[in-house]
Amino acid sequence: MILVTVRDNEPFEKALRRFRRKVEREGIRKDIKKNSFYLKPGEKRRLKQRLAEKRRRKALRRAARRAARQATRRSRPRPAPPKAS
């Protein structure tokens, strides 16, 4: 259960924002949405596979973007060390 105490002289809107952040962090809305209707076991399995494929493609896209960025990045010449007198 999420509890948010409203502090002295704190606006209600600020406390409500903290409550919403806590709800989001706990994943309560996602859980309610997931359990709001019945999914057959086969449908659940297919959904799980689709989401895994989506995550895999996203990771590949990120890796390709990262590799392209590193390939185009020029190495700056290092400044010469100061000469000791």
C-alpha positions as CSV (number, residue, x, y, z in Angstrom):
1,M,0.0,0.0,0.0
2,I,1.3,3.4,-0.9
3,L,1.2,6.1,1.7
4,V,1.9,9.8,1.1
5,T,1.8,12.2,4.0
6,V,1.0,15.8,3.2
7,R,3.6,17.9,5.0
8,D,2.8,21.2,6.8
9,N,2.3,24.1,4.3
10,E,2.6,21.7,1.4
11,P,0.3,22.2,-1.6
12,F,-2.0,19.3,-2.3
13,E,-0.9,19.2,-5.9
14,K,2.7,18.5,-4.9
15,A,1.6,15.6,-2.6
16,L,-0.6,14.3,-5.5
17,R,2.4,14.4,-7.8
18,R,4.5,12.4,-5.3
19,F,1.7,9.9,-5.0
20,R,1.5,9.5,-8.8
21,R,5.3,9.0,-9.0
22,K,5.2,6.3,-6.3
23,V,2.3,4.5,-8.1
24,E,4.3,4.7,-11.4
25,R,7.4,3.3,-9.7
26,E,5.6,0.5,-8.1
27,G,4.0,-0.5,-11.4
28,I,0.5,-0.6,-10.0
29,R,-1.2,0.9,-13.0
30,K,0.6,-1.5,-15.3
31,D,-0.5,-4.4,-13.1
32,I,-4.1,-3.2,-13.1
33,K,-4.1,-2.8,-16.9
34,K,-2.5,-6.2,-17.4
35,N,-5.1,-8.0,-15.2
36,S,-8.2,-6.0,-16.4
37,F,-9.1,-8.8,-18.9
38,Y,-8.4,-12.5,-19.3
39,L,-5.7,-13.7,-21.7
40,K,-5.6,-17.3,-22.7
41,P,-2.3,-19.0,-22.0
42,G,-1.4,-19.2,-25.7
43,E,-2.2,-15.5,-26.2
44,K,-0.1,-14.6,-23.1
45,R,2.8,-16.6,-24.5
46,R,2.5,-14.9,-28.0
47,L,2.3,-11.5,-26.4
48,K,5.4,-12.3,-24.3
49,Q,7.3,-13.4,-27.4
50,R,6.3,-10.3,-29.4
51,L,7.4,-8.0,-26.6
52,A,10.8,-9.9,-26.3
53,E,11.3,-9.5,-30.1
54,K,10.5,-5.8,-29.8
55,R,13.1,-5.4,-27.0
56,R,15.7,-7.4,-29.0
57,R,15.1,-5.2,-32.1
58,K,15.4,-2.0,-30.0
59,A,18.7,-3.3,-28.5
60,L,20.1,-4.0,-31.9
61,R,19.0,-0.5,-33.1
62,R,20.8,1.1,-30.2
63,A,23.9,-1.0,-30.7
64,A,24.0,-0.1,-34.4
65,R,23.5,3.6,-33.6
66,R,26.3,3.4,-30.9
67,A,28.7,1.7,-33.3
68,A,28.0,4.3,-36.1
69,R,28.6,7.1,-33.6
70,Q,31.9,5.7,-32.5
71,A,33.0,5.1,-36.1
72,T,32.3,8.7,-37.1
73,R,33.8,10.1,-33.9
74,R,37.2,11.6,-34.7
75,S,40.0,11.2,-32.2
76,R,41.3,14.6,-31.3
77,P,45.1,14.9,-31.2
78,R,46.4,15.0,-27.7
79,P,48.1,18.2,-26.7
80,A,51.9,18.0,-26.3
81,P,53.0,17.7,-22.7
82,P,54.7,20.8,-21.3
83,K,58.4,20.9,-21.5
84,A,60.3,20.8,-18.3
85,S,62.8,23.6,-18.0
